[in-house]
Amino acid sequence: MQSQFHQTITTPVRCCRQTSRGYGGGGGELLSCRTPSLERPLYNDNSPPATRMRRPSSFPSAFSSPISVPIHAQRSRSSSSPCLQHRIRVHFGICNAEMEQIAGLCQVVHAVKPVGADSAIKGIGDRNVAEAVKNILEMARRASTRREVLHTDFLTPPVLKESLLALEKLADIKAVAQGGYPEAERSRLSVGHPDVMTSDPDVVAALSITGNFAFDGCSHGDFLGSILGTGIVREKVGDILLQGEKGAQVLVVPELTDFLTSALDKVGNVPVTCKPIPLLALEYEPPRTKTLRTVEASVRVDALASAGFKISRSKLVDLISNGDVRVNWSTVMKNGTILKTGDVVSVSGKGRLKIGEITPTRKGKYAVELILYL
């Protein structure tokens, strides 16, 4: 009867590739041990006697919990190395008999690279977004290893979306996005080990900016410009909720509330008062939208945006050349950029619209639903 013996090691291990400096040369790549049974059995009664491995009666107690041992992906640098055997014995208190069993196991363990940052960001077209996601992945690994919780600044929607998708591929990492209110456009991302991050961190604060804007109304850009004029960078500021004649409510990182309360005293030409408010006091209304439909020969950004904003194609091409058109918050410089359902197009001074359902017609054109934000 054929019998097999399988053993699994799931803990990442450090593989020190053979160099002129030998085992202690430093460096190495972080590898993960895949279950040997997925590749081939450790023991097979039908294998030739010359290659048959002695089946241990039981595995040493050191394997009752995951361990991390440096092994080489090749047999020549396995745990049969005296130096490595000594280090394992000292660390885990394993006897010689148990060490023989470990040596036999490590010789056939297959080390496989985990999902790296470069592979996790494949498919992200925008280079800036890809770089931001890569930095967040590195921060997440650091937070998980150190058993701590780390936070990003406020992220744009495309960076947040791609980061959450990439973090799903990593083990032992929990991620929570918070923008201060439902459907927030800009949010902060908190990452850490699930055992440490048991509740949502308090990483967003709200400020109320009030003044008499009845005769001198201010736009979103006016409030943002005044806030950034105090010396704060854009990444520290979240959404700005306009309140008409009363002013606006702003989401910021908590550590800047005291500074803005004392430093922000004017928006445009209007004197203002700035004070902290609880997040539950935010007056949020879902954005008003208007839906329209158009039939176009293509789904290029110049075609759909000109139809949505009611401007000529040539005028929109000029706006694209000047860097005034953004798709998913990223500036586009080519009027031939192809759009898809869910994309958000923003044009400076015109507003923004969202691409709805796209349906091909019988004549080879496209019936497109455009959702215009008012």
C-alpha atoms as a printed R data frame, in Angstrom:
    type eleno elety resid chain resno       x      y       z
1   ATOM     1    CA   MET     A     1   0.000  0.000   0.000
2   ATOM     2    CA   GLN     A     2   1.358  3.395  -0.939
3   ATOM     3    CA   SER     A     3   1.744  5.815   1.965
4   ATOM     4    CA   GLN     A     4   2.907  9.370   2.123
5   ATOM     5    CA   PHE     A     5   4.082 11.683   4.835
6   ATOM     6    CA   HIS     A     6   3.441 15.387   4.478
7   ATOM     7    CA   GLN     A     7   4.591 18.335   6.545
8   ATOM     8    CA   THR     A     8   3.740 22.016   6.092
9   ATOM     9    CA   ILE     A     9   5.792 25.067   7.029
10  ATOM    10    CA   THR     A    10   3.964 28.355   6.455
11  ATOM    11    CA   THR     A    11   6.303 30.765   8.212
12  ATOM    12    CA   PRO     A    12   8.391 32.983   5.862
13  ATOM    13    CA   VAL     A    13  12.066 32.087   6.008
14  ATOM    14    CA   ARG     A    14  15.210 33.908   4.999
15  ATOM    15    CA   CYS     A    15  17.015 32.305   2.111
16  ATOM    16    CA   CYS     A    16  20.693 33.260   2.030
17  ATOM    17    CA   ARG     A    17  21.892 32.799  -1.516
18  ATOM    18    CA   GLN     A    18  25.380 31.402  -1.776
19  ATOM    19    CA   THR     A    19  27.925 34.171  -2.246
20  ATOM    20    CA   SER     A    20  31.660 34.567  -1.832
21  ATOM    21    CA   ARG     A    21  30.936 35.708   1.722
22  ATOM    22    CA   GLY     A    22  29.326 32.379   2.603
23  ATOM    23    CA   TYR     A    23  26.324 31.833   4.861
24  ATOM    24    CA   GLY     A    24  26.940 34.878   7.021
25  ATOM    25    CA   GLY     A    25  27.257 37.245   4.059
26  ATOM    26    CA   GLY     A    26  23.979 38.963   4.888
27  ATOM    27    CA   GLY     A    27  21.223 39.921   2.487
28  ATOM    28    CA   GLY     A    28  19.108 37.119   1.132
29  ATOM    29    CA   GLU     A    29  15.566 37.015  -0.121
30  ATOM    30    CA   LEU     A    30  12.445 36.517   1.946
31  ATOM    31    CA   LEU     A    31  10.893 33.256   0.831
32  ATOM    32    CA   SER     A    32   7.879 31.236   1.898
33  ATOM    33    CA   CYS     A    33   7.848 27.468   2.289
34  ATOM    34    CA   ARG     A    34   5.098 25.854   0.280
35  ATOM    35    CA   THR     A    35   3.585 22.552   1.379
36  ATOM    36    CA   PRO     A    36   5.869 19.852  -0.065
37  ATOM    37    CA   SER     A    37   2.857 17.615  -0.695
38  ATOM    38    CA   LEU     A    38   1.708 20.019  -3.402
39  ATOM    39    CA   GLU     A    39   4.939 19.339  -5.290
40  ATOM    40    CA   ARG     A    40   5.782 15.731  -4.383
41  ATOM    41    CA   PRO     A    41   5.523 13.496  -1.280
42  ATOM    42    CA   LEU     A    42   8.350 13.428   1.185
43  ATOM    43    CA   TYR     A    43   8.021  9.666   1.439
44  ATOM    44    CA   ASN     A    44   6.826  7.220  -1.189
45  ATOM    45    CA   ASP     A    45   7.014  3.474  -0.770
46  ATOM    46    CA   ASN     A    46   7.205  3.105  -4.551
47  ATOM    47    CA   SER     A    47  10.267  5.306  -4.961
48  ATOM    48    CA   PRO     A    48  13.629  3.670  -5.772
49  ATOM    49    CA   PRO     A    49  15.563  2.466  -2.705
50  ATOM    50    CA   ALA     A    50  18.474  4.765  -3.508
51  ATOM    51    CA   THR     A    51  16.296  7.842  -3.255
52  ATOM    52    CA   ARG     A    52  13.835  6.656  -0.601
53  ATOM    53    CA   MET     A    53  13.878  8.777   2.547
54  ATOM    54    CA   ARG     A    54  13.512  7.278   5.977
55  ATOM    55    CA   ARG     A    55  10.094  8.172   7.370
56  ATOM    56    CA   PRO     A    56  10.412  9.673  10.869
57  ATOM    57    CA   SER     A    57   8.198  8.190  13.535
58  ATOM    58    CA   SER     A    58   7.156 11.649  14.678
59  ATOM    59    CA   PHE     A    59   8.168 15.184  14.004
60  ATOM    60    CA   PRO     A    60  10.126 17.054  16.671
61  ATOM    61    CA   SER     A    61   8.264 19.231  19.119
62  ATOM    62    CA   ALA     A    62   9.893 22.290  17.585
63  ATOM    63    CA   PHE     A    63   7.441 22.014  14.676
64  ATOM    64    CA   SER     A    64   4.370 22.126  16.926
65  ATOM    65    CA   SER     A    65   4.383 25.878  16.273
66  ATOM    66    CA   PRO     A    66   5.630 27.774  13.214
67  ATOM    67    CA   ILE     A    67   9.320 28.625  13.261
68  ATOM    68    CA   SER     A    68  11.598 30.738  11.127
69  ATOM    69    CA   VAL     A    69  14.863 29.137  10.059
70  ATOM    70    CA   PRO     A    70  17.235 30.318   7.325
71  ATOM    71    CA   ILE     A    71  17.432 27.677   4.621
72  ATOM    72    CA   HIS     A    72  18.687 27.614   1.076
73  ATOM    73    CA   ALA     A    73  16.487 26.694  -1.831
74  ATOM    74    CA   GLN     A    74  19.127 24.170  -2.936
75  ATOM    75    CA   ARG     A    75  20.140 20.976  -1.197
76  ATOM    76    CA   SER     A    76  23.752 22.092  -0.994
77  ATOM    77    CA   ARG     A    77  22.886 24.716   1.631
78  ATOM    78    CA   SER     A    78  20.150 22.883   3.555
79  ATOM    79    CA   SER     A    79  19.899 22.292   7.274
80  ATOM    80    CA   SER     A    80  22.552 19.579   6.965
81  ATOM    81    CA   SER     A    81  25.052 22.436   7.276
82  ATOM    82    CA   PRO     A    82  26.784 22.071  10.669
83  ATOM    83    CA   CYS     A    83  26.617 25.820  11.273
84  ATOM    84    CA   LEU     A    84  22.879 25.917  10.656
85  ATOM    85    CA   GLN     A    85  22.275 22.742  12.672
86  ATOM    86    CA   HIS     A    86  24.041 24.313  15.632
87  ATOM    87    CA   ARG     A    87  21.985 27.498  15.405
88  ATOM    88    CA   ILE     A    88  18.704 25.578  15.281
89  ATOM    89    CA   ARG     A    89  19.729 23.346  18.230
90  ATOM    90    CA   VAL     A    90  20.684 26.345  20.350
91  ATOM    91    CA   HIS     A    91  17.529 28.317  19.535
92  ATOM    92    CA   PHE     A    92  14.983 25.524  19.914
93  ATOM    93    CA   GLY     A    93  16.828 23.059  22.180
94  ATOM    94    CA   ILE     A    94  16.539 20.204  19.694
95  ATOM    95    CA   CYS     A    95  18.449 16.962  20.298
96  ATOM    96    CA   ASN     A    96  20.628 15.260  17.677
97  ATOM    97    CA   ALA     A    97  17.968 12.687  16.743
98  ATOM    98    CA   GLU     A    98  15.413 15.425  16.127
99  ATOM    99    CA   MET     A    99  18.001 17.375  14.170
100 ATOM   100    CA   GLU     A   100  18.383 14.497  11.720
101 ATOM   101    CA   GLN     A   101  14.664 14.646  11.023
102 ATOM   102    CA   ILE     A   102  14.795 18.393  10.433
103 ATOM   103    CA   ALA     A   103  17.748 17.950   8.093
104 ATOM   104    CA   GLY     A   104  15.821 15.419   6.037
105 ATOM   105    CA   LEU     A   105  12.829 17.772   5.831
106 ATOM   106    CA   CYS     A   106  14.717 20.941   4.891
107 ATOM   107    CA   GLN     A   107  16.411 19.239   1.984
108 ATOM   108    CA   VAL     A   108  13.091 18.847   0.142
109 ATOM   109    CA   VAL     A   109  11.260 22.023   1.218
110 ATOM   110    CA   HIS     A   110  10.376 24.200  -1.762
111 ATOM   111    CA   ALA     A   111  10.800 27.922  -1.015
112 ATOM   112    CA   VAL     A   112   8.534 30.169  -3.019
113 ATOM   113    CA   LYS     A   113   8.696 33.960  -3.168
114 ATOM   114    CA   PRO     A   114   5.662 35.748  -1.649
115 ATOM   115    CA   VAL     A   115   3.717 38.438  -3.449
116 ATOM   116    CA   GLY     A   116   6.157 41.316  -3.865
117 ATOM   117    CA   ALA     A   117   5.394 45.000  -4.155
118 ATOM   118    CA   ASP     A   118   6.302 45.056  -7.850
119 ATOM   119    CA   SER     A   119   3.988 42.177  -8.713
120 ATOM   120    CA   ALA     A   120   1.170 43.579  -6.565
121 ATOM   121    CA   ILE     A   121   1.124 46.871  -8.486
122 ATOM   122    CA   LYS     A   122   1.195 45.318 -11.944
123 ATOM   123    CA   GLY     A   123  -1.634 46.607 -14.060
124 ATOM   124    CA   ILE     A   124  -1.713 50.094 -12.499
125 ATOM   125    CA   GLY     A   125  -1.363 52.390 -15.481
126 ATOM   126    CA   ASP     A   126  -0.657 55.655 -13.678
127 ATOM   127    CA   ARG     A   127   2.982 55.720 -12.582
128 ATOM   128    CA   ASN     A   128   2.340 58.101  -9.682
129 ATOM   129    CA   VAL     A   129  -0.479 55.935  -8.368
130 ATOM   130    CA   ALA     A   130   1.692 52.823  -8.677
131 ATOM   131    CA   GLU     A   131   4.515 54.444  -6.721
132 ATOM   132    CA   ALA     A   132   2.120 55.578  -3.984
133 ATOM   133    CA   VAL     A   133   0.634 52.084  -3.696
134 ATOM   134    CA   LYS     A   134   4.110 50.548  -3.508
135 ATOM   135    CA   ASN     A   135   5.009 52.817  -0.581
136 ATOM   136    CA   ILE     A   136   1.782 51.895   1.211
137 ATOM   137    CA   LEU     A   137   2.510 48.179   0.785
138 ATOM   138    CA   GLU     A   138   5.944 48.626   2.324
139 ATOM   139    CA   MET     A   139   4.404 50.540   5.217
140 ATOM   140    CA   ALA     A   140   1.827 47.780   5.724
141 ATOM   141    CA   ARG     A   141   4.514 45.086   5.887
142 ATOM   142    CA   ARG     A   142   6.466 47.168   8.385
143 ATOM   143    CA   ALA     A   143   3.374 47.689  10.547
144 ATOM   144    CA   SER     A   144   2.518 43.983  10.526
145 ATOM   145    CA   THR     A   145   6.068 42.913  11.381
146 ATOM   146    CA   ARG     A   146   6.391 45.378  14.249
147 ATOM   147    CA   ARG     A   147   2.869 44.693  15.526
148 ATOM   148    CA   GLU     A   148   1.865 48.353  15.283
149 ATOM   149    CA   VAL     A   149  -0.692 50.469  13.434
150 ATOM   150    CA   LEU     A   150   0.459 53.048  10.878
151 ATOM   151    CA   HIS     A   151  -1.563 55.646   9.001
152 ATOM   152    CA   THR     A   152  -1.286 57.330   5.633
153 ATOM   153    CA   ASP     A   153  -2.197 60.920   4.833
154 ATOM   154    CA   PHE     A   154  -5.397 61.592   2.918
155 ATOM   155    CA   LEU     A   155  -5.357 59.583  -0.305
156 ATOM   156    CA   THR     A   156  -7.029 60.293  -3.621
157 ATOM   157    CA   PRO     A   157  -9.701 57.786  -4.694
158 ATOM   158    CA   PRO     A   158  -7.535 55.968  -7.281
159 ATOM   159    CA   VAL     A   159  -4.657 55.499  -4.814
160 ATOM   160    CA   LEU     A   160  -7.056 54.323  -2.113
161 ATOM   161    CA   LYS     A   161  -8.800 51.897  -4.446
162 ATOM   162    CA   GLU     A   162  -5.596 50.348  -5.806
163 ATOM   163    CA   SER     A   163  -4.067 50.153  -2.319
164 ATOM   164    CA   LEU     A   164  -7.019 48.222  -0.909
165 ATOM   165    CA   LEU     A   165  -6.910 45.812  -3.848
166 ATOM   166    CA   ALA     A   166  -3.180 45.233  -3.385
167 ATOM   167    CA   LEU     A   167  -3.441 44.816   0.403
168 ATOM   168    CA   GLU     A   168  -5.983 42.039  -0.057
169 ATOM   169    CA   LYS     A   169  -3.162 39.898  -1.477
170 ATOM   170    CA   LEU     A   170  -1.047 40.182   1.685
171 ATOM   171    CA   ALA     A   171  -1.496 37.978   4.725
172 ATOM   172    CA   ASP     A   172  -1.665 39.191   8.331
173 ATOM   173    CA   ILE     A   173  -2.511 42.765   7.345
174 ATOM   174    CA   LYS     A   174  -5.719 44.616   8.152
175 ATOM   175    CA   ALA     A   175  -6.601 47.862   6.400
176 ATOM   176    CA   VAL     A   176  -9.260 50.419   7.347
177 ATOM   177    CA   ALA     A   177 -10.156 53.480   5.237
178 ATOM   178    CA   GLN     A   178 -11.702 56.530   6.917
179 ATOM   179    CA   GLY     A   179 -12.692 59.860   5.431
180 ATOM   180    CA   GLY     A   180 -14.859 61.250   8.226
181 ATOM   181    CA   TYR     A   181 -18.262 60.551   6.671
182 ATOM   182    CA   PRO     A   182 -19.920 58.096   4.263
183 ATOM   183    CA   GLU     A   183 -18.805 58.356   0.648
184 ATOM   184    CA   ALA     A   184 -15.883 60.622   1.497
185 ATOM   185    CA   GLU     A   185 -13.784 61.337  -1.556
186 ATOM   186    CA   ARG     A   186 -10.421 61.562   0.189
187 ATOM   187    CA   SER     A   187  -9.674 59.067   2.954
188 ATOM   188    CA   ARG     A   188  -6.867 57.977   5.232
189 ATOM   189    CA   LEU     A   189  -5.740 54.363   5.328
190 ATOM   190    CA   SER     A   190  -4.747 52.629   8.562
191 ATOM   191    CA   VAL     A   191  -2.790 49.372   8.290
192 ATOM   192    CA   GLY     A   192  -1.546 46.907  10.876
193 ATOM   193    CA   HIS     A   193  -1.650 43.346  12.136
194 ATOM   194    CA   PRO     A   194  -5.211 42.109  12.822
195 ATOM   195    CA   ASP     A   195  -4.280 41.165  16.388
196 ATOM   196    CA   VAL     A   196  -3.233 44.745  17.102
197 ATOM   197    CA   MET     A   197  -5.819 46.751  15.174
198 ATOM   198    CA   THR     A   198  -8.941 45.572  16.979
199 ATOM   199    CA   SER     A   199 -10.877 48.827  16.469
200 ATOM   200    CA   ASP     A   200 -10.982 51.651  13.949
201 ATOM   201    CA   PRO     A   201  -8.297 54.244  14.777
202 ATOM   202    CA   ASP     A   202  -9.261 57.870  15.365
203 ATOM   203    CA   VAL     A   203  -7.350 59.475  12.489
204 ATOM   204    CA   VAL     A   204  -9.732 62.108  11.092
205 ATOM   205    CA   ALA     A   205 -10.811 65.394  12.696
206 ATOM   206    CA   ALA     A   206 -13.389 67.959  11.591
207 ATOM   207    CA   LEU     A   207 -13.253 71.754  11.648
208 ATOM   208    CA   SER     A   208 -16.025 74.294  11.164
209 ATOM   209    CA   ILE     A   209 -15.064 77.474   9.296
210 ATOM   210    CA   THR     A   210 -17.749 80.123   9.754
211 ATOM   211    CA   GLY     A   211 -18.098 83.685   8.500
212 ATOM   212    CA   ASN     A   212 -20.478 86.021   6.702
213 ATOM   213    CA   PHE     A   213 -20.421 84.738   3.130
214 ATOM   214    CA   ALA     A   214 -23.828 86.184   2.195
215 ATOM   215    CA   PHE     A   215 -22.395 88.946  -0.002
216 ATOM   216    CA   ASP     A   216 -19.013 87.453  -0.798
217 ATOM   217    CA   GLY     A   217 -19.415 83.786  -1.541
218 ATOM   218    CA   CYS     A   218 -16.350 81.539  -1.593
219 ATOM   219    CA   SER     A   219 -15.784 78.387  -3.591
220 ATOM   220    CA   HIS     A   220 -14.129 75.098  -2.719
221 ATOM   221    CA   GLY     A   221 -10.890 76.444  -4.171
222 ATOM   222    CA   ASP     A   222 -11.064 79.563  -1.985
223 ATOM   223    CA   PHE     A   223 -11.296 77.518   1.214
224 ATOM   224    CA   LEU     A   224  -8.605 75.081   0.111
225 ATOM   225    CA   GLY     A   225  -6.300 77.923  -0.948
226 ATOM   226    CA   SER     A   226  -6.668 79.670   2.411
227 ATOM   227    CA   ILE     A   227  -5.922 76.457   4.301
228 ATOM   228    CA   LEU     A   228  -2.853 75.677   2.209
229 ATOM   229    CA   GLY     A   229  -1.768 79.292   2.597
230 ATOM   230    CA   THR     A   230  -1.059 78.596   6.263
231 ATOM   231    CA   GLY     A   231   1.734 76.238   5.192
232 ATOM   232    CA   ILE     A   232  -0.132 72.918   5.302
233 ATOM   233    CA   VAL     A   233   0.391 70.451   2.455
234 ATOM   234    CA   ARG     A   234  -2.590 69.129   0.504
235 ATOM   235    CA   GLU     A   235  -2.193 65.561   1.780
236 ATOM   236    CA   LYS     A   236  -3.074 66.674   5.321
237 ATOM   237    CA   VAL     A   237  -6.495 67.962   4.230
238 ATOM   238    CA   GLY     A   238  -9.474 65.783   3.367
239 ATOM   239    CA   ASP     A   239 -12.822 66.771   1.925
240 ATOM   240    CA   ILE     A   240 -14.267 70.281   2.176
241 ATOM   241    CA   LEU     A   241 -18.044 70.452   2.627
242 ATOM   242    CA   LEU     A   242 -19.444 73.819   1.557
243 ATOM   243    CA   GLN     A   243 -22.327 75.259   3.606
244 ATOM   244    CA   GLY     A   244 -23.309 78.233   1.500
245 ATOM   245    CA   GLU     A   245 -23.543 81.507   3.413
246 ATOM   246    CA   LYS     A   246 -22.375 79.895   6.673
247 ATOM   247    CA   GLY     A   247 -18.959 78.763   5.437
248 ATOM   248    CA   ALA     A   248 -17.626 75.221   5.237
249 ATOM   249    CA   GLN     A   249 -16.638 72.132   7.189
250 ATOM   250    CA   VAL     A   250 -13.201 70.631   6.615
251 ATOM   251    CA   LEU     A   251 -11.667 67.227   7.380
252 ATOM   252    CA   VAL     A   252  -8.019 67.281   8.481
253 ATOM   253    CA   VAL     A   253  -5.493 65.151  10.349
254 ATOM   254    CA   PRO     A   254  -6.091 65.511  14.128
255 ATOM   255    CA   GLU     A   255  -2.622 66.899  14.889
256 ATOM   256    CA   LEU     A   256  -3.339 70.070  12.873
257 ATOM   257    CA   THR     A   257  -6.607 71.128  14.504
258 ATOM   258    CA   ASP     A   258  -4.986 73.429  17.072
259 ATOM   259    CA   PHE     A   259  -2.748 75.023  14.461
260 ATOM   260    CA   LEU     A   260  -5.581 75.769  12.034
261 ATOM   261    CA   THR     A   261  -7.809 77.066  14.810
262 ATOM   262    CA   SER     A   262  -5.280 79.789  15.539
263 ATOM   263    CA   ALA     A   263  -3.768 80.340  12.082
264 ATOM   264    CA   LEU     A   264  -6.806 80.424   9.783
265 ATOM   265    CA   ASP     A   265  -8.563 83.783  10.169
266 ATOM   266    CA   LYS     A   266  -9.628 84.704   6.632
267 ATOM   267    CA   VAL     A   267 -11.011 83.027   3.525
268 ATOM   268    CA   GLY     A   268 -10.861 85.302   0.519
269 ATOM   269    CA   ASN     A   269 -11.855 88.696   1.915
270 ATOM   270    CA   VAL     A   270 -14.111 87.273   4.607
271 ATOM   271    CA   PRO     A   271 -12.929 87.062   8.261
272 ATOM   272    CA   VAL     A   272 -13.624 83.589   9.630
273 ATOM   273    CA   THR     A   273 -13.662 81.652  12.863
274 ATOM   274    CA   CYS     A   274 -12.290 78.111  12.907
275 ATOM   275    CA   LYS     A   275 -13.137 75.612  15.627
276 ATOM   276    CA   PRO     A   276 -13.129 71.799  16.044
277 ATOM   277    CA   ILE     A   277 -16.414 69.905  15.816
278 ATOM   278    CA   PRO     A   278 -17.264 66.205  16.275
279 ATOM   279    CA   LEU     A   279 -17.567 64.076  13.163
280 ATOM   280    CA   LEU     A   280 -21.229 63.448  13.944
281 ATOM   281    CA   ALA     A   281 -21.869 67.188  13.549
282 ATOM   282    CA   LEU     A   282 -20.864 67.145   9.888
283 ATOM   283    CA   GLU     A   283 -23.656 68.351   7.626
284 ATOM   284    CA   TYR     A   284 -23.256 66.067   4.674
285 ATOM   285    CA   GLU     A   285 -25.642 65.906   1.768
286 ATOM   286    CA   PRO     A   286 -25.273 63.464  -1.124
287 ATOM   287    CA   PRO     A   287 -24.106 65.345  -4.221
288 ATOM   288    CA   ARG     A   288 -26.775 66.469  -6.642
289 ATOM   289    CA   THR     A   289 -26.433 64.933 -10.072
290 ATOM   290    CA   LYS     A   290 -28.001 65.190 -13.502
291 ATOM   291    CA   THR     A   291 -28.051 62.244 -15.885
292 ATOM   292    CA   LEU     A   292 -27.910 62.659 -19.640
293 ATOM   293    CA   ARG     A   293 -27.316 60.303 -22.546
294 ATOM   294    CA   THR     A   294 -25.321 60.717 -25.704
295 ATOM   295    CA   VAL     A   295 -24.371 58.627 -28.720
296 ATOM   296    CA   GLU     A   296 -20.750 58.969 -29.806
297 ATOM   297    CA   ALA     A   297 -18.514 57.328 -32.371
298 ATOM   298    CA   SER     A   298 -15.914 56.516 -29.694
299 ATOM   299    CA   VAL     A   299 -15.469 56.517 -25.931
300 ATOM   300    CA   ARG     A   300 -12.441 58.795 -25.995
301 ATOM   301    CA   VAL     A   301 -12.152 61.423 -23.307
302 ATOM   302    CA   ASP     A   302 -12.415 64.325 -25.769
303 ATOM   303    CA   ALA     A   303 -15.644 62.944 -27.230
304 ATOM   304    CA   LEU     A   304 -17.438 62.147 -23.965
305 ATOM   305    CA   ALA     A   305 -16.235 65.169 -22.005
306 ATOM   306    CA   SER     A   306 -17.196 67.608 -24.740
307 ATOM   307    CA   ALA     A   307 -20.676 66.061 -24.837
308 ATOM   308    CA   GLY     A   308 -21.047 66.113 -21.064
309 ATOM   309    CA   PHE     A   309 -19.790 69.655 -20.447
310 ATOM   310    CA   LYS     A   310 -21.347 71.082 -23.635
311 ATOM   311    CA   ILE     A   311 -18.108 72.478 -25.032
312 ATOM   312    CA   SER     A   312 -16.548 72.055 -28.456
313 ATOM   313    CA   ARG     A   313 -14.129 69.234 -29.155
314 ATOM   314    CA   SER     A   314 -11.365 71.677 -30.127
315 ATOM   315    CA   LYS     A   315 -11.814 73.627 -26.884
316 ATOM   316    CA   LEU     A   316 -11.544 70.424 -24.854
317 ATOM   317    CA   VAL     A   317  -8.386 69.413 -26.728
318 ATOM   318    CA   ASP     A   318  -6.843 72.736 -25.677
319 ATOM   319    CA   LEU     A   319  -7.843 72.083 -22.053
320 ATOM   320    CA   ILE     A   320  -6.209 68.655 -22.224
321 ATOM   321    CA   SER     A   321  -3.011 70.161 -23.631
322 ATOM   322    CA   ASN     A   322  -2.955 72.673 -20.754
323 ATOM   323    CA   GLY     A   323  -3.301 69.908 -18.152
324 ATOM   324    CA   ASP     A   324  -6.807 71.003 -17.088
325 ATOM   325    CA   VAL     A   325  -8.475 67.622 -17.637
326 ATOM   326    CA   ARG     A   326  -8.201 64.743 -15.176
327 ATOM   327    CA   VAL     A   327  -9.476 61.181 -15.321
328 ATOM   328    CA   ASN     A   328  -9.862 59.514 -11.927
329 ATOM   329    CA   TRP     A   329  -7.969 62.455 -10.402
330 ATOM   330    CA   SER     A   330  -4.951 61.915 -12.640
331 ATOM   331    CA   THR     A   331  -4.068 64.485 -15.314
332 ATOM   332    CA   VAL     A   332  -4.374 63.209 -18.869
333 ATOM   333    CA   MET     A   333  -2.349 64.689 -21.726
334 ATOM   334    CA   LYS     A   334  -3.766 62.613 -24.597
335 ATOM   335    CA   ASN     A   335  -7.177 63.387 -26.053
336 ATOM   336    CA   GLY     A   336  -7.405 59.774 -27.247
337 ATOM   337    CA   THR     A   337  -7.561 58.328 -23.715
338 ATOM   338    CA   ILE     A   338 -10.250 55.629 -23.626
339 ATOM   339    CA   LEU     A   339 -12.865 55.831 -20.867
340 ATOM   340    CA   LYS     A   340 -14.870 53.047 -19.245
341 ATOM   341    CA   THR     A   341 -17.828 52.732 -16.924
342 ATOM   342    CA   GLY     A   342 -17.087 54.217 -13.491
343 ATOM   343    CA   ASP     A   343 -14.398 56.675 -14.642
344 ATOM   344    CA   VAL     A   344 -14.645 60.215 -13.282
345 ATOM   345    CA   VAL     A   345 -13.668 63.091 -15.578
346 ATOM   346    CA   SER     A   346 -12.849 66.483 -14.071
347 ATOM   347    CA   VAL     A   347 -12.338 69.681 -16.069
348 ATOM   348    CA   SER     A   348 -11.000 72.803 -14.365
349 ATOM   349    CA   GLY     A   349 -13.713 75.454 -14.169
350 ATOM   350    CA   LYS     A   350 -16.383 73.093 -15.534
351 ATOM   351    CA   GLY     A   351 -16.926 70.504 -12.835
352 ATOM   352    CA   ARG     A   352 -16.867 66.758 -13.118
353 ATOM   353    CA   LEU     A   353 -18.891 63.893 -14.494
354 ATOM   354    CA   LYS     A   354 -18.983 60.140 -14.101
355 ATOM   355    CA   ILE     A   355 -19.212 57.653 -16.943
356 ATOM   356    CA   GLY     A   356 -22.260 55.431 -16.539
357 ATOM   357    CA   GLU     A   357 -23.388 52.511 -18.656
358 ATOM   358    CA   ILE     A   358 -21.824 52.135 -22.108
359 ATOM   359    CA   THR     A   359 -23.854 50.211 -24.702
360 ATOM   360    CA   PRO     A   360 -22.700 49.515 -28.286
361 ATOM   361    CA   THR     A   361 -25.276 50.339 -30.938
362 ATOM   362    CA   ARG     A   362 -26.099 48.434 -34.099
363 ATOM   363    CA   LYS     A   363 -24.384 51.078 -36.187
364 ATOM   364    CA   GLY     A   364 -21.073 50.619 -34.422
365 ATOM   365    CA   LYS     A   365 -21.384 53.624 -32.132
366 ATOM   366    CA   TYR     A   366 -21.721 53.871 -28.360
367 ATOM   367    CA   ALA     A   367 -24.703 54.956 -26.289
368 ATOM   368    CA   VAL     A   368 -23.171 56.405 -23.117
369 ATOM   369    CA   GLU     A   369 -24.795 57.456 -19.851
370 ATOM   370    CA   LEU     A   370 -23.161 60.557 -18.362
371 ATOM   371    CA   ILE     A   371 -23.735 61.541 -14.726
372 ATOM   372    CA   LEU     A   372 -22.973 65.227 -14.267
373 ATOM   373    CA   TYR     A   373 -22.284 66.503 -10.722
374 ATOM   374    CA   LEU     A   374 -24.068 69.803 -10.077
